[in-house]
Amino acid sequence: MINKDENTTVDDFLGGLIKLRQPKIGYRATSDAVMVAAAVPAKEGETILDVGCASGIVGLCIGARVPNLSITGVEIQPELVELACQNAALNGQNLTVIEADISKKVPELHGIQFHHVVTNPPFYTETPARQSRQVEMAYKQVVPLKKWIDFCLRHLRAKGTFTIIHRAESVPEILSLLNGRLGGIRLIPIWPKQGVNPKRVIIQGIMNSKKPFEIHSGFVMHHHDDTRTDEAERIMREGVSLWDVQK
């Protein structure tokens, strides 16, 4: 039974596989979180770190697809930390959430490295035209992208994967920050429709890998009539891995 709260809603993700409690007015999860979760190549029994986890949607989506994961989230906003903890219990998943500012030391993570580090960080350097302070904090880039990525890679073990979703115009900066630090880097454009320039990209790399750089063909979200493609529907409604739908 789900307790009611006039300040939150409980919404279905992945066709009901995930129940997510989130603010009625405030930061609410988008398709970006579902897409970046679908790109993480986790296997049963591995560890996941979600940096900037908000209400926990990315880790929960990965956990719905892969059993017996140990998932850790880091989030600066205490009200979102509380919601992420509630969502972990609501979905019966092994998600531990740490309230922390990643621009400072996070003692709970000292010396700990993970099989996979994933992040859907704040995108914008200007304050977005939104009323909610919570939304502003979730969208406005306060921690420089270099420091954000440095934190992520510090907690990535050898042969582990780092996965980030970001604005398409940030590709040069992100690739420059990863150059010489990760191998097997894949650039995956997310096309809103065929023939329309991507607004989002997923970039993924492997620690201590010698594999070459790869530009992926990308992923088309919608047909021209605005209905989802079959591949997008499988990811958004069924929780299928991005890599499985393109085999």
Residue frames as qw, qx, qy, qz and C-alpha x, y, z in Angstrom:
[[0.000, 0.888, 0.460, 0.000, 0.00, 0.00, 0.00],
 [0.431, 0.321, 0.003, 0.843, 1.34, 3.43, -0.98],
 [0.208, -0.632, -0.454, 0.592, 0.94, 6.20, 1.58],
 [0.272, 0.816, 0.347, 0.374, -0.57, 9.41, 0.23],
 [0.401, -0.445, -0.093, 0.795, 1.27, 12.72, 0.48],
 [0.317, 0.869, 0.341, -0.165, -0.31, 15.91, -0.84],
 [0.029, -0.860, 0.335, 0.383, 3.13, 17.25, -1.85],
 [0.154, -0.377, 0.839, 0.362, 4.19, 14.25, -3.93],
 [0.834, 0.259, -0.116, -0.474, 2.86, 11.95, -6.61],
 [0.577, -0.261, 0.763, 0.126, 3.66, 8.28, -7.19],
 [0.582, 0.609, -0.233, -0.486, 4.24, 7.70, -10.88],
 [0.926, 0.071, 0.361, 0.085, 4.82, 4.63, -13.02],
 [0.174, 0.736, -0.560, -0.339, 8.05, 4.21, -14.96],
 [0.064, 0.278, -0.934, -0.216, 9.02, 1.31, -17.21],
 [0.547, -0.178, -0.627, -0.525, 5.38, 0.41, -17.69],
 [0.728, -0.546, -0.029, -0.412, 4.83, 0.09, -13.95],
 [0.828, 0.048, -0.440, 0.345, 7.98, -1.86, -13.12],
 [0.361, 0.002, -0.386, 0.849, 9.05, 1.17, -11.09],
 [0.231, -0.861, -0.440, -0.106, 6.87, 3.24, -8.75],
 [0.460, 0.173, -0.178, 0.852, 8.52, 6.62, -8.20],
 [0.233, -0.855, -0.404, 0.229, 7.50, 9.06, -5.51],
 [0.443, 0.169, 0.104, 0.874, 8.49, 12.54, -6.63],
 [0.011, 0.374, 0.314, -0.872, 7.57, 16.15, -5.84],
 [0.353, 0.721, 0.596, -0.018, 4.28, 17.39, -7.22],
 [0.245, 0.962, -0.039, 0.118, 5.96, 20.77, -7.68],
 [0.448, -0.714, 0.502, 0.192, 9.73, 20.47, -8.02],
 [0.137, 0.504, -0.776, -0.355, 12.22, 18.28, -9.84],
 [0.863, 0.150, 0.353, -0.328, 10.50, 15.43, -11.69],
 [0.532, -0.240, 0.719, 0.377, 12.26, 12.63, -13.57],
 [0.540, 0.622, -0.183, -0.536, 12.41, 12.75, -17.37],
 [0.950, 0.311, -0.005, -0.026, 13.23, 10.38, -20.20],
 [0.295, 0.755, -0.542, 0.220, 16.91, 11.37, -19.88],
 [0.452, -0.479, 0.676, -0.330, 17.16, 9.34, -16.67],
 [0.900, 0.122, 0.368, -0.199, 15.55, 6.27, -18.24],
 [0.740, 0.645, -0.187, 0.040, 17.79, 6.47, -21.31],
 [0.132, 0.713, -0.639, 0.258, 21.08, 6.79, -19.43],
 [0.655, -0.298, 0.621, -0.311, 20.05, 3.92, -17.15],
 [0.915, 0.327, 0.179, -0.155, 19.37, 1.77, -20.21],
 [0.559, 0.726, -0.384, 0.111, 22.93, 2.37, -21.44],
 [0.300, -0.644, 0.660, -0.243, 24.68, 1.03, -18.31],
 [0.733, 0.209, -0.618, -0.191, 25.92, -2.53, -19.06],
 [0.405, -0.475, 0.629, -0.465, 25.50, -3.83, -15.51],
 [0.616, 0.033, -0.776, -0.131, 25.56, -7.52, -14.65],
 [0.754, -0.556, -0.280, -0.212, 24.04, -9.34, -11.71],
 [0.803, -0.427, -0.192, 0.370, 25.92, -8.79, -8.44],
 [0.501, 0.315, -0.030, 0.805, 27.81, -5.66, -9.54],
 [0.246, -0.619, -0.377, 0.644, 27.99, -2.25, -7.87],
 [0.243, 0.691, 0.391, 0.556, 26.57, 1.02, -9.22],
 [0.238, -0.453, -0.275, 0.814, 27.25, 4.64, -8.22],
 [0.178, 0.749, 0.499, 0.397, 24.69, 7.21, -9.39],
 [0.347, -0.208, -0.178, 0.897, 26.10, 10.72, -8.97],
 [0.262, 0.088, -0.031, -0.961, 23.36, 13.32, -8.55],
 [0.021, -0.176, -0.977, -0.117, 20.70, 10.67, -8.09],
 [0.403, -0.228, -0.136, -0.876, 17.73, 12.97, -7.27],
 [0.746, -0.197, 0.269, -0.576, 14.79, 10.72, -6.32],
 [0.537, -0.301, 0.788, 0.002, 16.68, 7.59, -7.38],
 [0.789, 0.463, 0.113, -0.387, 15.20, 6.94, -10.81],
 [0.475, 0.628, -0.600, -0.138, 18.41, 6.00, -12.66],
 [0.071, -0.343, 0.908, -0.230, 19.54, 3.39, -10.15],
 [0.617, 0.148, 0.604, -0.482, 16.03, 2.01, -9.80],
 [0.739, 0.539, -0.137, -0.381, 15.69, 1.59, -13.57],
 [0.349, 0.517, -0.782, 0.005, 18.98, -0.31, -13.71],
 [0.255, -0.182, 0.857, -0.408, 17.92, -2.42, -10.75],
 [0.741, 0.279, 0.302, -0.532, 14.61, -3.29, -12.42],
 [0.722, 0.549, -0.359, -0.221, 16.56, -4.74, -15.36],
 [0.554, 0.371, -0.697, 0.265, 19.44, -6.43, -13.52],
 [0.765, -0.573, -0.251, -0.154, 18.93, -8.41, -10.28],
 [0.823, -0.442, -0.111, 0.338, 21.04, -8.34, -7.11],
 [0.428, 0.596, -0.107, 0.671, 22.82, -5.05, -7.68],
 [0.452, -0.588, -0.351, 0.572, 24.29, -2.92, -4.91],
 [0.254, 0.704, 0.281, 0.600, 23.37, 0.66, -5.83],
 [0.371, -0.510, -0.300, 0.715, 24.65, 3.83, -4.17],
 [0.219, 0.804, 0.337, 0.439, 23.32, 7.28, -4.93],
 [0.373, -0.268, -0.226, 0.859, 24.79, 10.67, -4.06],
 [0.013, 0.744, 0.474, 0.470, 22.49, 13.69, -3.86],
 [0.237, 0.164, -0.310, 0.906, 22.91, 17.17, -2.36],
 [0.408, -0.341, -0.075, -0.843, 19.24, 18.07, -1.77],
 [0.165, -0.108, 0.866, -0.459, 17.94, 16.53, 1.49],
 [0.661, 0.238, 0.307, -0.642, 14.32, 16.40, 0.35],
 [0.733, 0.426, -0.428, -0.313, 15.34, 14.37, -2.73],
 [0.164, 0.340, -0.894, 0.244, 17.55, 12.11, -0.59],
 [0.448, 0.031, 0.673, -0.588, 14.49, 11.34, 1.54],
 [0.766, 0.377, 0.004, -0.521, 12.41, 10.57, -1.55],
 [0.523, 0.470, -0.702, -0.111, 15.15, 8.33, -2.98],
 [0.074, -0.199, 0.899, -0.383, 15.22, 6.35, 0.27],
 [0.621, 0.216, 0.449, -0.605, 11.44, 6.01, 0.17],
 [0.715, 0.481, -0.285, -0.419, 11.62, 4.89, -3.46],
 [0.243, 0.393, -0.885, 0.064, 14.21, 2.24, -2.66],
 [0.298, 0.027, 0.832, -0.468, 11.84, 0.78, -0.05],
 [0.638, 0.388, 0.163, -0.644, 8.82, 1.21, -2.31],
 [0.720, 0.493, -0.394, -0.288, 10.49, -0.84, -5.04],
 [0.933, -0.297, 0.204, 0.004, 12.31, -3.31, -2.80],
 [0.732, 0.566, -0.194, 0.326, 15.71, -2.42, -4.19],
 [0.741, -0.414, -0.101, 0.520, 19.17, -2.27, -2.61],
 [0.312, 0.706, 0.074, 0.632, 19.69, 1.48, -3.02],
 [0.522, -0.568, -0.298, 0.563, 21.68, 3.42, -0.42],
 [0.247, 0.837, 0.185, 0.452, 21.59, 7.22, -0.70],
 [0.556, -0.300, -0.221, 0.743, 24.27, 9.57, 0.63],
 [0.064, 0.972, 0.222, 0.033, 23.49, 13.24, 1.19],
 [0.621, -0.396, 0.190, 0.649, 26.63, 15.06, 0.07],
 [0.302, 0.909, -0.115, -0.263, 28.13, 17.91, -1.92],
 [0.927, 0.148, 0.151, 0.308, 30.50, 16.30, -4.43],
 [0.350, 0.820, -0.192, 0.411, 32.60, 19.47, -4.68],
 [0.334, -0.690, 0.533, -0.359, 33.81, 18.55, -1.17],
 [0.126, 0.253, -0.955, 0.095, 35.10, 15.34, 0.39],
 [0.804, -0.201, -0.175, -0.532, 32.53, 12.58, 0.78],
 [0.241, -0.497, 0.795, -0.253, 33.87, 10.43, 3.66],
 [0.810, 0.059, 0.470, -0.345, 31.31, 7.68, 3.10],
 [0.854, 0.519, 0.013, -0.037, 32.85, 6.98, -0.32],
 [0.080, -0.824, 0.556, 0.076, 36.53, 7.33, 0.59],
 [0.175, -0.419, 0.880, 0.139, 38.54, 4.65, -1.20],
 [0.621, 0.280, 0.704, -0.202, 35.45, 2.95, -2.64],
 [0.176, 0.336, -0.580, -0.721, 35.28, 2.14, -6.35],
 [0.693, 0.295, 0.459, -0.471, 32.37, 0.76, -8.34],
 [0.555, 0.167, 0.730, 0.362, 31.83, -1.45, -11.40],
 [0.210, 0.593, 0.514, 0.582, 29.73, 1.28, -13.01],
 [0.102, -0.463, -0.290, 0.832, 29.41, 5.02, -12.40],
 [0.160, 0.574, 0.639, 0.485, 26.47, 6.80, -14.05],
 [0.116, -0.456, -0.303, 0.829, 25.35, 10.40, -13.98],
 [0.158, 0.716, 0.530, 0.426, 22.66, 12.71, -15.30],
 [0.379, -0.302, -0.291, 0.825, 24.18, 15.99, -14.08],
 [0.150, 0.830, 0.272, -0.464, 22.80, 19.54, -14.11],
 [0.654, 0.421, 0.419, 0.468, 23.10, 20.84, -17.69],
 [0.209, 0.860, 0.246, 0.395, 22.73, 24.60, -17.63],
 [0.496, -0.004, -0.267, 0.826, 25.14, 27.37, -16.66],
 [0.189, -0.273, -0.007, -0.943, 22.38, 30.01, -16.57],
 [0.296, 0.148, 0.732, -0.595, 19.49, 29.90, -14.13],
 [0.014, -0.321, -0.826, -0.463, 16.54, 28.29, -15.92],
 [0.332, -0.223, -0.024, -0.916, 13.25, 30.17, -16.00],
 [0.569, -0.327, -0.748, -0.097, 11.59, 27.97, -13.39],
 [0.415, -0.720, 0.028, -0.555, 9.92, 28.83, -10.11],
 [0.898, -0.433, -0.082, -0.018, 11.10, 25.95, -7.92],
 [0.174, -0.811, 0.558, -0.033, 14.41, 26.26, -6.06],
 [0.758, -0.176, 0.628, 0.013, 14.62, 22.47, -6.15],
 [0.768, 0.561, 0.284, 0.122, 14.32, 22.43, -9.93],
 [0.220, 0.936, -0.266, 0.077, 16.87, 25.22, -10.25],
 [0.429, -0.634, 0.643, -0.005, 19.39, 23.25, -8.20],
 [0.801, 0.083, 0.591, 0.054, 18.74, 20.14, -10.27],
 [0.666, 0.677, 0.262, 0.172, 19.18, 21.92, -13.62],
 [0.136, 0.959, -0.227, 0.101, 21.79, 24.61, -12.97],
 [0.852, 0.160, -0.283, 0.411, 25.43, 23.56, -13.22],
 [0.359, -0.911, 0.167, -0.115, 27.05, 24.85, -10.03],
 [0.693, -0.430, 0.507, 0.279, 29.81, 22.25, -9.74],
 [0.292, 0.650, -0.504, -0.488, 32.03, 22.64, -12.85],
 [0.932, 0.229, -0.138, -0.243, 31.73, 19.73, -15.26],
 [0.499, 0.508, -0.653, 0.259, 35.44, 18.93, -14.82],
 [0.211, -0.350, 0.710, -0.573, 35.06, 18.57, -11.06],
 [0.822, 0.025, 0.209, -0.529, 31.88, 16.53, -11.52],
 [0.874, 0.351, -0.327, -0.074, 33.58, 14.09, -13.90],
 [0.241, 0.525, -0.712, 0.400, 36.72, 13.95, -11.74],
 [0.529, -0.259, 0.572, -0.571, 34.56, 12.81, -8.82],
 [0.916, 0.183, 0.029, -0.356, 32.90, 10.14, -10.94],
 [0.747, 0.467, -0.464, 0.094, 36.15, 8.72, -12.29],
 [0.070, -0.547, 0.689, -0.470, 37.77, 8.71, -8.86],
 [0.617, -0.124, 0.622, -0.466, 35.22, 6.09, -7.85],
 [0.857, 0.383, -0.152, -0.311, 35.44, 3.91, -10.97],
 [0.726, -0.382, 0.555, 0.138, 37.31, 0.63, -10.74],
 [0.062, -0.406, 0.745, 0.526, 39.56, -0.87, -13.44],
 [0.032, -0.143, -0.886, -0.440, 37.53, -2.04, -16.46],
 [0.123, 0.585, 0.670, -0.440, 34.47, -0.32, -15.01],
 [0.236, 0.536, 0.514, 0.627, 32.21, 1.86, -17.13],
 [0.022, -0.417, -0.266, 0.869, 31.43, 5.55, -16.82],
 [0.142, 0.523, 0.711, 0.449, 28.18, 6.70, -18.46],
 [0.014, -0.433, -0.251, 0.866, 26.91, 10.28, -18.75],
 [0.269, 0.680, 0.604, 0.318, 23.99, 11.93, -20.53],
 [0.213, -0.536, -0.072, 0.814, 24.36, 15.59, -21.43],
 [0.433, 0.795, 0.101, -0.413, 23.58, 18.28, -23.96],
 [0.840, 0.412, 0.201, 0.292, 24.89, 17.65, -27.47],
 [0.280, 0.892, -0.158, 0.318, 26.82, 20.94, -27.46],
 [0.506, -0.749, 0.414, -0.107, 28.84, 19.69, -24.46],
 [0.982, 0.149, 0.025, 0.114, 30.42, 16.83, -26.43],
 [0.548, 0.633, -0.327, 0.438, 33.78, 18.59, -27.10],
 [0.255, -0.685, 0.457, -0.507, 34.23, 19.49, -23.43],
 [0.883, -0.282, 0.287, -0.243, 33.29, 16.03, -22.15],
 [0.929, 0.307, -0.079, 0.191, 35.54, 14.23, -24.64],
 [0.324, 0.702, -0.406, 0.487, 38.45, 16.51, -23.73],
 [0.489, -0.588, 0.446, -0.465, 37.92, 15.70, -20.03],
 [0.947, -0.099, 0.274, -0.135, 37.89, 11.96, -20.73],
 [0.700, 0.634, -0.315, 0.092, 40.80, 11.95, -23.18],
 [0.367, 0.502, -0.684, 0.381, 43.65, 9.81, -21.86],
 [0.364, -0.293, 0.635, -0.616, 41.64, 8.70, -18.85],
 [0.751, 0.163, 0.553, -0.324, 39.15, 6.25, -20.35],
 [0.001, 0.229, -0.794, -0.563, 39.25, 3.97, -23.37],
 [0.046, 0.346, 0.920, 0.180, 36.55, 2.35, -25.45],
 [0.171, 0.385, 0.291, -0.859, 34.66, 5.65, -25.48],
 [0.163, 0.442, 0.794, 0.383, 31.32, 5.50, -27.29],
 [0.163, 0.203, 0.076, -0.963, 29.37, 8.57, -28.38],
 [0.091, 0.415, 0.897, 0.120, 25.66, 7.81, -28.69],
 [0.182, -0.078, -0.101, -0.975, 23.43, 10.57, -30.12],
 [0.198, 0.448, 0.813, -0.314, 19.81, 10.59, -28.99],
 [0.028, -0.135, -0.477, -0.868, 17.80, 11.74, -32.00],
 [0.413, 0.227, 0.444, -0.762, 14.36, 13.23, -31.17],
 [0.791, 0.483, 0.282, -0.250, 13.28, 12.20, -34.69],
 [0.735, 0.116, 0.422, 0.518, 15.11, 10.97, -37.77],
 [0.396, 0.580, 0.270, 0.658, 16.79, 13.91, -39.47],
 [0.271, -0.914, -0.062, -0.294, 16.48, 16.22, -36.44],
 [0.340, 0.553, -0.574, 0.499, 19.68, 17.25, -34.69],
 [0.653, -0.369, -0.625, 0.217, 20.17, 15.54, -31.32],
 [0.258, -0.828, 0.107, -0.485, 19.70, 17.58, -28.16],
 [0.700, -0.570, 0.406, -0.145, 21.11, 14.86, -25.92],
 [0.639, 0.442, -0.629, 0.025, 24.03, 12.47, -26.14],
 [0.864, -0.479, 0.154, -0.022, 25.18, 9.58, -24.04],
 [0.401, 0.684, -0.588, 0.159, 28.93, 9.16, -23.65],
 [0.912, -0.378, 0.136, -0.089, 30.34, 5.97, -22.18],
 [0.411, 0.669, -0.601, 0.148, 33.92, 4.87, -21.54],
 [0.941, -0.245, -0.224, 0.062, 35.87, 2.09, -19.82],
 [0.341, -0.853, 0.396, -0.006, 38.60, 2.57, -17.24],
 [0.397, -0.508, 0.730, 0.226, 41.98, 1.16, -18.39],
 [0.782, 0.412, 0.467, -0.011, 40.63, 0.08, -21.77],
 [0.283, -0.368, 0.523, 0.714, 42.64, 0.18, -25.01],
 [0.422, 0.548, 0.703, 0.165, 39.59, -0.04, -27.26],
 [0.219, 0.144, 0.268, 0.927, 39.28, 2.73, -29.89],
 [0.260, 0.322, 0.266, -0.871, 36.79, 5.58, -29.91],
 [0.119, 0.329, 0.871, 0.344, 33.45, 4.83, -31.55],
 [0.341, 0.114, 0.039, -0.932, 30.65, 7.05, -32.81],
 [0.304, 0.270, 0.903, -0.138, 27.49, 5.03, -32.45],
 [0.022, 0.382, 0.649, 0.658, 24.67, 5.31, -35.00],
 [0.207, -0.115, 0.262, -0.936, 22.53, 6.65, -32.20],
 [0.029, 0.370, 0.904, -0.211, 19.01, 6.13, -31.04],
 [0.193, -0.277, -0.352, -0.873, 15.80, 7.60, -32.56],
 [0.155, 0.133, 0.712, -0.672, 13.09, 8.37, -30.02],
 [0.470, 0.511, 0.462, -0.552, 10.08, 9.29, -32.17],
 [0.435, 0.416, 0.652, 0.460, 8.55, 8.85, -35.61],
 [0.089, 0.187, 0.191, 0.959, 7.54, 11.98, -37.52],
 [0.436, -0.565, -0.460, -0.528, 3.99, 11.65, -36.15],
 [0.228, -0.598, 0.450, -0.623, 5.45, 11.94, -32.61],
 [0.946, -0.258, -0.016, -0.198, 4.73, 8.32, -31.69],
 [0.442, -0.652, 0.609, 0.093, 7.64, 6.45, -30.14],
 [0.518, 0.432, -0.705, -0.218, 9.78, 4.15, -32.22],
 [0.912, -0.197, -0.337, -0.125, 9.57, 0.46, -31.33],
 [0.640, 0.165, -0.487, 0.571, 13.06, 0.65, -29.81],
 [0.073, -0.372, 0.311, -0.872, 12.17, 3.66, -27.65],
 [0.739, -0.345, -0.124, -0.565, 8.96, 1.98, -26.51],
 [0.878, -0.083, -0.451, 0.140, 10.87, -1.11, -25.38],
 [0.423, 0.188, -0.459, 0.759, 13.28, 1.00, -23.34],
 [0.213, -0.305, 0.192, -0.908, 10.75, 3.41, -21.87],
 [0.754, -0.233, -0.066, -0.610, 7.96, 0.90, -21.19],
 [0.963, -0.069, -0.257, -0.041, 9.75, -2.42, -20.71],
 [0.498, -0.787, 0.361, 0.048, 13.10, -1.40, -19.24],
 [0.929, 0.235, 0.116, 0.260, 15.13, -3.13, -21.96],
 [0.526, -0.498, 0.251, 0.642, 18.84, -2.31, -22.31],
 [0.335, 0.797, -0.173, -0.472, 19.72, 0.17, -25.05],
 [0.012, -0.492, 0.810, 0.318, 22.25, -2.34, -26.35],
 [0.398, 0.160, 0.901, -0.059, 19.69, -5.17, -26.51],
 [0.502, 0.684, 0.391, -0.356, 17.21, -3.25, -28.66],
 [0.359, 0.808, -0.323, -0.337, 19.91, -2.52, -31.25],
 [0.491, -0.300, 0.795, 0.192, 21.29, -6.04, -31.62]]
